[in-house]
Amino acid sequence: MFQAGKAATIAKEMVRYNLSVLGLRETRWTQSGEVKLSSGQSVIYSGHEEDGANHTEGVAIMMTKETRKALIAWEPISSRLITASFRTNNRRVQTHIIQCYAPTNDAVHDVKARLYDSLNHRLGRVGARDFIILMSDFNAKIGGRNEGYEEVMGKHGM
């Protein structure tokens, strides 16, 4: 979404598919904040916080006007993790959306461990009655070898 016009293009596709919420990754935006698009959608985003940071990584949640009205709170955690909480029709139940962009297996172990620790911490904070929607690019690998991963990975792939 770093290129001019990309957010507007994504917003049009969101309307075309009649989506209320859309999780985004590799936005390449720095800092964190909220932007209201001319088309009416809102985008909450989280990127690198350092001044002069590269335009890499980044996560965001794009939502319609109606969904934005139900937003209770959101938290930009890192350039790879953002959370948002929404009201539902039931006053005692909330919906929590977590948008995650995991590093590849080739990344440094500490980077992966920090992300998954932070993700587990956020999941642990959700109430027992609440709904969780985890939207993510876990950068999974595919292929014919699944030894040790049989429960989560098939043998079908390139």
MIDOSE-1310 file (N, C-alpha, C; in nm, 2 decimals, decimal comma, always signed):
residues 158
mfqa	+0,08/-0,12/+0,00/+0,00/+0,00/+0,00/+0,09/+0,13/+0,00; +0,22/+0,11/-0,01/+0,31/+0,22/-0,01/+0,30/+0,31/-0,13; +0,26/+0,25/-0,24/+0,24/+0,32/-0,37/+0,11/+0,40/-0,37; +0,12/+0,52/-0,43/+0,00/+0,60/-0,44/-0,11/+0,53/-0,51
gkaa	-0,23/+0,54/-0,46/-0,35/+0,48/-0,52/-0,38/+0,34/-0,48; -0,29/+0,27/-0,41/-0,31/+0,13/-0,37/-0,42/+0,12/-0,27; -0,43/+0,21/-0,17/-0,54/+0,20/-0,07/-0,67/+0,22/-0,14; -0,68/+0,31/-0,23/-0,81/+0,33/-0,30/-0,85/+0,20/-0,38
tiak	-0,75/+0,14/-0,45/-0,78/+0,02/-0,52/-0,83/-0,09/-0,43; -0,76/-0,11/-0,32/-0,80/-0,21/-0,22/-0,94/-0,18/-0,17; -0,97/-0,05/-0,14/-1,10/-0,02/-0,09/-1,21/-0,05/-0,19; -1,18/-0,03/-0,32/-1,28/-0,07/-0,43/-1,31/-0,22/-0,43
emvr	-1,20/-0,30/-0,41/-1,21/-0,44/-0,41/-1,29/-0,49/-0,29; -1,27/-0,41/-0,18/-1,35/-0,44/-0,06/-1,50/-0,43/-0,08; -1,53/-0,32/-0,15/-1,67/-0,29/-0,18/-1,73/-0,40/-0,28; -1,64/-0,43/-0,38/-1,69/-0,53/-0,48/-1,72/-0,66/-0,42
ynls	-1,64/-0,70/-0,32/-1,66/-0,83/-0,25/-1,75/-0,82/-0,13; -1,81/-0,70/-0,10/-1,90/-0,68/+0,01/-1,84/-0,72/+0,14; -1,71/-0,68/+0,17/-1,65/-0,71/+0,29/-1,66/-0,59/+0,39; -1,68/-0,63/+0,52/-1,69/-0,52/+0,62/-1,55/-0,50/+0,68
vlgl	-1,47/-0,60/+0,69/-1,33/-0,59/+0,75/-1,24/-0,66/+0,65; -1,12/-0,60/+0,64/-1,01/-0,66/+0,56/-0,88/-0,65/+0,63; -0,81/-0,76/+0,65/-0,68/-0,76/+0,71/-0,58/-0,74/+0,60; -0,48/-0,66/+0,62/-0,37/-0,63/+0,53/-0,24/-0,65/+0,59
retr	-0,14/-0,69/+0,50/-0,01/-0,71/+0,55/+0,08/-0,66/+0,44; +0,21/-0,63/+0,47/+0,31/-0,57/+0,38/+0,26/-0,44/+0,33; +0,20/-0,36/+0,43/+0,15/-0,23/+0,39/+0,26/-0,13/+0,36; +0,38/-0,15/+0,43/+0,50/-0,07/+0,41/+0,48/+0,07/+0,46
wtqs	+0,38/+0,09/+0,55/+0,37/+0,22/+0,61/+0,45/+0,22/+0,74; +0,50/+0,34/+0,77/+0,58/+0,35/+0,90/+0,49/+0,42/+1,00; +0,53/+0,40/+1,13/+0,46/+0,46/+1,24/+0,32/+0,38/+1,26; +0,23/+0,44/+1,33/+0,10/+0,38/+1,35/-0,01/+0,49/+1,35
gevk	-0,13/+0,45/+1,32/-0,23/+0,56/+1,32/-0,36/+0,51/+1,25; -0,44/+0,60/+1,22/-0,57/+0,58/+1,16/-0,59/+0,68/+1,04; -0,64/+0,63/+0,93/-0,66/+0,71/+0,81/-0,80/+0,68/+0,77; -0,88/+0,79/+0,73/-1,01/+0,77/+0,67/-0,99/+0,80/+0,52
lssg	-1,03/+0,71/+0,44/-1,02/+0,72/+0,30/-1,13/+0,80/+0,24; -1,11/+0,86/+0,12/-1,22/+0,94/+0,06/-1,34/+0,85/+0,02; -1,32/+0,72/+0,01/-1,43/+0,63/-0,02/-1,51/+0,59/+0,10; -1,47/+0,64/+0,22/-1,54/+0,62/+0,34/-1,49/+0,51/+0,44
qsvi	-1,40/+0,42/+0,39/-1,34/+0,32/+0,47/-1,24/+0,38/+0,56; -1,21/+0,32/+0,68/-1,11/+0,36/+0,77/-1,00/+0,25/+0,77; -0,88/+0,30/+0,79/-0,76/+0,20/+0,80/-0,69/+0,23/+0,93; -0,68/+0,13/+1,01/-0,59/+0,14/+1,13/-0,46/+0,06/+1,09
ysgh	-0,35/+0,12/+1,13/-0,22/+0,05/+1,08/-0,11/+0,06/+1,18; -0,02/-0,03/+1,16/+0,10/-0,04/+1,25/+0,22/-0,08/+1,17; +0,32/+0,01/+1,18/+0,45/-0,02/+1,10/+0,57/+0,00/+1,19; +0,68/+0,01/+1,13/+0,81/+0,04/+1,21/+0,79/+0,18/+1,28
eedg	+0,83/+0,18/+1,40/+0,82/+0,31/+1,48/+0,94/+0,40/+1,47; +1,06/+0,34/+1,43/+1,18/+0,42/+1,43/+1,18/+0,53/+1,32; +1,23/+0,65/+1,35/+1,24/+0,75/+1,25/+1,33/+0,71/+1,14; +1,30/+0,73/+1,02/+1,38/+0,69/+0,90/+1,38/+0,54/+0,87
anht	+1,28/+0,47/+0,93/+1,28/+0,33/+0,91/+1,25/+0,29/+0,76; +1,29/+0,18/+0,72/+1,26/+0,13/+0,58/+1,11/+0,11/+0,57; +1,06/+0,12/+0,45/+0,92/+0,09/+0,43/+0,91/-0,06/+0,40; +0,91/-0,14/+0,50/+0,90/-0,28/+0,49/+0,80/-0,33/+0,59
egva	+0,75/-0,45/+0,58/+0,65/-0,51/+0,67/+0,53/-0,42/+0,68; +0,47/-0,42/+0,80/+0,35/-0,34/+0,82/+0,22/-0,42/+0,81; +0,13/-0,39/+0,90/+0,00/-0,46/+0,90/-0,11/-0,35/+0,92; -0,23/-0,38/+0,88/-0,34/-0,29/+0,89/-0,47/-0,36/+0,88
immt	-0,58/-0,29/+0,93/-0,71/-0,34/+0,92/-0,80/-0,23/+0,85; -0,86/-0,27/+0,74/-0,94/-0,17/+0,67/-1,09/-0,21/+0,70; -1,17/-0,11/+0,73/-1,31/-0,14/+0,77/-1,41/-0,04/+0,71; -1,53/-0,08/+0,70/-1,64/+0,01/+0,65/-1,67/+0,11/+0,76
ketr	-1,75/+0,21/+0,72/-1,80/+0,31/+0,81/-1,88/+0,25/+0,93; -1,96/+0,15/+0,89/-2,05/+0,08/+0,99/-1,96/+0,00/+1,09; -1,86/-0,07/+1,04/-1,77/-0,14/+1,12/-1,69/-0,05/+1,21; -1,65/+0,06/+1,16/-1,57/+0,16/+1,24/-1,66/+0,21/+1,36
kali	-1,79/+0,22/+1,34/-1,87/+0,26/+1,45/-1,87/+0,16/+1,57; -1,85/+0,03/+1,54/-1,85/-0,07/+1,64/-1,71/-0,09/+1,70; -1,61/-0,02/+1,65/-1,47/-0,03/+1,70/-1,47/+0,02/+1,85; -1,42/-0,06/+1,94/-1,40/-0,02/+2,08/-1,26/+0,04/+2,10
awep	-1,17/-0,04/+2,06/-1,03/+0,00/+2,08/-0,94/-0,08/+1,98; -0,82/-0,03/+1,96/-0,72/-0,10/+1,88/-0,58/-0,07/+1,93; -0,49/-0,17/+1,90/-0,36/-0,15/+1,96/-0,25/-0,19/+1,85; -0,17/-0,09/+1,81/-0,06/-0,12/+1,72/+0,05/-0,18/+1,80
issr	+0,08/-0,31/+1,78/+0,18/-0,38/+1,86/+0,32/-0,37/+1,80; +0,33/-0,40/+1,67/+0,46/-0,39/+1,60/+0,43/-0,38/+1,45; +0,53/-0,39/+1,37/+0,51/-0,38/+1,23/+0,46/-0,52/+1,18; +0,44/-0,61/+1,27/+0,39/-0,74/+1,23/+0,26/-0,78/+1,30
lita	+0,21/-0,70/+1,39/+0,10/-0,74/+1,47/+0,01/-0,61/+1,51; -0,12/-0,63/+1,49/-0,21/-0,52/+1,53/-0,34/-0,59/+1,57; -0,41/-0,54/+1,68/-0,53/-0,59/+1,73/-0,64/-0,49/+1,73; -0,76/-0,53/+1,72/-0,88/-0,44/+1,73/-0,99/-0,51/+1,79
sfrt	-1,07/-0,44/+1,88/-1,19/-0,50/+1,95/-1,31/-0,43/+1,90; -1,42/-0,51/+1,88/-1,54/-0,45/+1,83/-1,66/-0,50/+1,91; -1,76/-0,41/+1,92/-1,89/-0,44/+1,99/-1,96/-0,54/+1,90; -2,05/-0,62/+1,96/-2,14/-0,71/+1,89/-2,28/-0,68/+1,94
nnrr	-2,38/-0,74/+1,88/-2,51/-0,72/+1,93/-2,54/-0,77/+2,07; -2,45/-0,85/+2,12/-2,46/-0,90/+2,26/-2,36/-0,81/+2,34; -2,41/-0,74/+2,44/-2,33/-0,64/+2,52/-2,22/-0,71/+2,59; -2,23/-0,84/+2,62/-2,13/-0,91/+2,70/-2,03/-0,98/+2,61
vqth	-2,04/-0,97/+2,48/-1,95/-1,04/+2,39/-1,88/-0,94/+2,30; -1,75/-0,95/+2,28/-1,68/-0,87/+2,18/-1,62/-0,96/+2,08; -1,59/-0,90/+1,96/-1,51/-0,96/+1,86/-1,37/-0,90/+1,86; -1,27/-0,98/+1,86/-1,13/-0,93/+1,86/-1,07/-0,98/+1,73
iiqc	-1,02/-0,89/+1,66/-0,95/-0,92/+1,53/-0,80/-0,90/+1,55; -0,72/-1,00/+1,52/-0,58/-0,99/+1,52/-0,52/-1,01/+1,38; -0,45/-0,91/+1,33/-0,38/-0,92/+1,20/-0,24/-0,94/+1,23; -0,18/-1,05/+1,17/-0,05/-1,09/+1,20/+0,03/-1,11/+1,06
yapt	+0,15/-1,08/+1,06/+0,24/-1,10/+0,95/+0,37/-1,16/+1,00; +0,38/-1,29/+0,99/+0,49/-1,37/+1,05/+0,61/-1,36/+0,96; +0,73/-1,37/+1,02/+0,85/-1,38/+0,94/+0,86/-1,52/+0,88; +0,94/-1,53/+0,78/+0,97/-1,67/+0,72/+1,05/-1,75/+0,82
ndav	+1,06/-1,88/+0,79/+1,14/-1,97/+0,87/+1,29/-1,93/+0,87; +1,33/-1,86/+0,76/+1,47/-1,82/+0,75/+1,51/-1,70/+0,84; +1,41/-1,64/+0,90/+1,44/-1,52/+0,99/+1,51/-1,57/+1,12; +1,57/-1,47/+1,19/+1,64/-1,50/+1,31/+1,54/-1,55/+1,41
hdvk	+1,58/-1,65/+1,49/+1,49/-1,71/+1,59/+1,43/-1,61/+1,69; +1,51/-1,51/+1,73/+1,45/-1,42/+1,83/+1,34/-1,33/+1,77; +1,35/-1,30/+1,65/+1,24/-1,22/+1,58/+1,11/-1,31/+1,58; +1,12/-1,43/+1,54/+1,01/-1,52/+1,54/+0,95/-1,54/+1,68
arly	+1,04/-1,57/+1,77/+1,00/-1,59/+1,91/+0,92/-1,47/+1,97; +0,97/-1,35/+1,94/+0,91/-1,23/+2,00/+0,76/-1,22/+1,94; +0,75/-1,24/+1,81/+0,62/-1,23/+1,75/+0,52/-1,33/+1,81; +0,56/-1,46/+1,81/+0,47/-1,56/+1,86/+0,44/-1,55/+2,01
dsln	+0,54/-1,50/+2,09/+0,51/-1,47/+2,23/+0,41/-1,36/+2,24; +0,43/-1,25/+2,16/+0,33/-1,14/+2,17/+0,19/-1,18/+2,12; +0,19/-1,27/+2,02/+0,06/-1,32/+1,97/-0,01/-1,40/+2,08; +0,07/-1,49/+2,14/+0,01/-1,58/+2,25/-0,04/-1,49/+2,37
hrlg	+0,04/-1,38/+2,40/-0,01/-1,29/+2,51/-0,14/-1,23/+2,47; -0,16/-1,18/+2,35/-0,28/-1,12/+2,30/-0,40/-1,22/+2,31; -0,37/-1,34/+2,26/-0,48/-1,44/+2,26/-0,52/-1,47/+2,40; -0,43/-1,47/+2,49/-0,46/-1,50/+2,63/-0,54/-1,40/+2,70
rvga	-0,54/-1,28/+2,65/-0,61/-1,16/+2,71/-0,76/-1,16/+2,67; -0,80/-1,24/+2,57/-0,94/-1,24/+2,52/-1,03/-1,32/+2,62; -1,14/-1,26/+2,64/-1,24/-1,32/+2,73/-1,29/-1,45/+2,68; -1,34/-1,54/+2,77/-1,39/-1,67/+2,73/-1,51/-1,67/+2,64
rdfi	-1,59/-1,57/+2,65/-1,71/-1,56/+2,57/-1,69/-1,49/+2,44; -1,58/-1,42/+2,43/-1,55/-1,33/+2,31/-1,51/-1,42/+2,19; -1,53/-1,36/+2,07/-1,48/-1,42/+1,95/-1,35/-1,37/+1,91; -1,27/-1,45/+1,85/-1,14/-1,42/+1,80/-1,13/-1,45/+1,65
ilms	-1,09/-1,35/+1,57/-1,06/-1,37/+1,43/-0,92/-1,34/+1,41; -0,84/-1,44/+1,38/-0,70/-1,43/+1,35/-0,68/-1,43/+1,21; -0,64/-1,32/+1,15/-0,61/-1,31/+1,01/-0,46/-1,30/+1,00; -0,40/-1,38/+0,91/-0,25/-1,38/+0,91/-0,19/-1,43/+0,78
dfna	-0,07/-1,39/+0,76/+0,02/-1,45/+0,67/+0,13/-1,52/+0,75; +0,12/-1,65/+0,78/+0,22/-1,71/+0,86/+0,34/-1,76/+0,78; +0,34/-1,71/+0,65/+0,46/-1,75/+0,57/+0,49/-1,90/+0,57; +0,38/-1,98/+0,56/+0,40/-2,12/+0,57/+0,47/-2,17/+0,44
kigg	+0,54/-2,28/+0,46/+0,61/-2,35/+0,35/+0,52/-2,46/+0,31; +0,52/-2,49/+0,18/+0,45/-2,60/+0,12/+0,55/-2,70/+0,06; +0,50/-2,82/+0,04/+0,59/-2,92/-0,02/+0,55/-3,06/+0,02; +0,62/-3,16/-0,03/+0,59/-3,30/-0,01/+0,64/-3,35/+0,12
rneg	+0,73/-3,28/+0,19/+0,79/-3,33/+0,32/+0,71/-3,27/+0,43; +0,64/-3,35/+0,51/+0,57/-3,29/+0,63/+0,60/-3,37/+0,76; +0,72/-3,43/+0,77/+0,75/-3,51/+0,89/+0,75/-3,41/+1,01; +0,68/-3,45/+1,11/+0,67/-3,37/+1,23/+0,56/-3,27/+1,22
yeev	+0,50/-3,24/+1,10/+0,40/-3,14/+1,09/+0,27/-3,20/+1,03; +0,25/-3,33/+1,04/+0,14/-3,40/+0,98/+0,00/-3,34/+1,02; -0,01/-3,29/+1,14/-0,14/-3,24/+1,19/-0,18/-3,11/+1,13; -0,08/-3,03/+1,08/-0,11/-2,90/+1,02/-0,06/-2,88/+0,88
mgkh	+0,00/-2,99/+0,82/+0,05/-2,97/+0,68/+0,03/-3,10/+0,60; -0,03/-3,09/+0,49/-0,05/-3,21/+0,40/+0,07/-3,23/+0,32; +0,07/-3,33/+0,23/+0,18/-3,36/+0,14/+0,16/-3,31/+0,00; +0,06/-3,23/-0,01/+0,03/-3,18/-0,15/+0,08/-3,04/-0,17
gm	+0,16/-3,02/-0,26/+0,22/-2,89/-0,29/+0,33/-2,91/-0,39; +0,39/-2,80/-0,42/+0,50/-2,80/-0,53/+0,63/-2,83/-0,46
